[in-house]
Amino acid sequence: MSIIDNRKAFHDYFIEEKVEAGLVLEGWEVKAIRAGRANIKEAYVLIRDGEIFILGMHITPLTSASTHIHADPVRTRKLLLHANQIDRLIGQVERAGYTLVPLDLHYSKGRIKASIGLAKGKKQHDKRETEKAREWEREKGRLMRNKV
């Protein structure tokens, strides 16, 4: 069950592989995400000291949040993965020229998880090609619907 998607990632990158990761969140962040107040459009994934972090993910605090906690909406949040997954992703990013992008936030067994994608950047002509294919599929669907 998806909470929020990053459609821009599919437009800008070829997604080679998807990995599900846990998030280290504070209580107010979980409440805000459940209320649908998260944005991952500008977010990106960074590898630092053998750990993986998500930067730029904006979680707007609820107005009913606690007064003794100072909420930082764009703080750096750690992603939780197994050590062998982290090692494999680090190897791909450093050697093969891939990047890591957040794809979506979703629920898994009641917990909030993030899907991150191992991605390679698209060139402008690749984006145009994808758009042409999408338009053709749409037009083909219209033609088939009109024939019946």
MARSE-602471 format. One record per residue (C-alpha): x, y, z. Coordinates in steps of 0.25 Angstrom, whole numbers, m for minus. Example, Ala and Ser with C-alpha at 12.3 -4.5 7.8 and 13.67 -1.06 7.14 Angstrom:
2
x / y / z
49 / m18 / 31
55 / m4 / 29
END
This chain:
148
x / y / z
0 / 0 / 0
7 / 12 / m5
7 / 25 / 3
14 / 34 / m7
21 / 32 / m20
33 / 39 / m27
28 / 39 / m42
39 / 49 / m45
49 / 38 / m43
43 / 29 / m53
44 / 41 / m63
58 / 44 / m60
64 / 30 / m59
65 / 16 / m64
62 / 8 / m51
70 / m5 / m51
67 / m10 / m38
58 / m7 / m26
61 / m9 / m11
52 / m8 / 1
59 / m1 / 13
54 / 3 / 26
54 / 17 / 31
59 / 23 / 45
47 / 32 / 48
43 / 40 / 60
29 / 39 / 66
24 / 52 / 60
29 / 48 / 46
21 / 35 / 46
9 / 42 / 50
11 / 52 / 39
14 / 42 / 28
1 / 34 / 32
m6 / 47 / 30
0 / 48 / 16
9 / 60 / 19
22 / 55 / 13
29 / 59 / 0
40 / 51 / m7
41 / 58 / m20
53 / 66 / m17
60 / 55 / m8
72 / 47 / m12
80 / 36 / m6
94 / 38 / m1
105 / 28 / 4
113 / 32 / 15
123 / 24 / 24
117 / 11 / 19
103 / 15 / 23
91 / 20 / 14
84 / 33 / 17
72 / 40 / 10
73 / 55 / 9
63 / 65 / 5
51 / 57 / 8
41 / 67 / 14
31 / 63 / 25
22 / 75 / 29
19 / 74 / 44
5 / 73 / 49
0 / 85 / 56
m4 / 76 / 68
11 / 72 / 69
17 / 72 / 83
22 / 86 / 88
35 / 81 / 94
40 / 75 / 81
46 / 84 / 71
42 / 78 / 58
52 / 79 / 46
44 / 75 / 33
56 / 72 / 24
66 / 66 / 34
75 / 54 / 29
69 / 41 / 31
76 / 28 / 32
72 / 16 / 23
72 / 2 / 29
78 / m9 / 20
85 / m22 / 22
101 / m21 / 22
102 / m29 / 9
91 / m21 / 2
99 / m8 / 6
112 / m14 / 1
106 / m18 / m13
99 / m4 / m15
112 / 3 / m11
119 / m5 / m21
109 / m2 / m32
109 / 13 / m29
124 / 14 / m29
128 / 5 / m40
117 / 5 / m50
112 / 19 / m50
99 / 17 / m44
91 / 26 / m34
81 / 23 / m23
68 / 30 / m23
56 / 29 / m14
44 / 23 / m22
33 / 22 / m11
28 / 21 / 3
19 / 10 / 7
14 / 1 / 18
19 / m13 / 20
14 / m21 / 32
9 / m8 / 38
23 / m1 / 37
27 / 10 / 28
37 / 6 / 18
44 / 13 / 6
47 / 7 / m8
60 / 12 / m13
64 / 9 / m28
78 / 7 / m34
77 / 16 / m45
84 / 21 / m58
81 / 35 / m63
73 / 37 / m76
77 / 46 / m87
68 / 56 / m93
65 / 47 / m105
62 / 35 / m96
52 / 44 / m89
45 / 47 / m102
45 / 33 / m106
38 / 29 / m94
28 / 40 / m96
25 / 35 / m110
23 / 21 / m106
14 / 25 / m95
6 / 34 / m105
5 / 23 / m115
0 / 13 / m104
m11 / 23 / m100
m15 / 25 / m115
m15 / 10 / m117
m25 / 9 / m105
m34 / 20 / m111
m34 / 13 / m125
m38 / 0 / m119
m48 / 6 / m110
m55 / 13 / m122
m55 / 0 / m131
m63 / m8 / m121
END
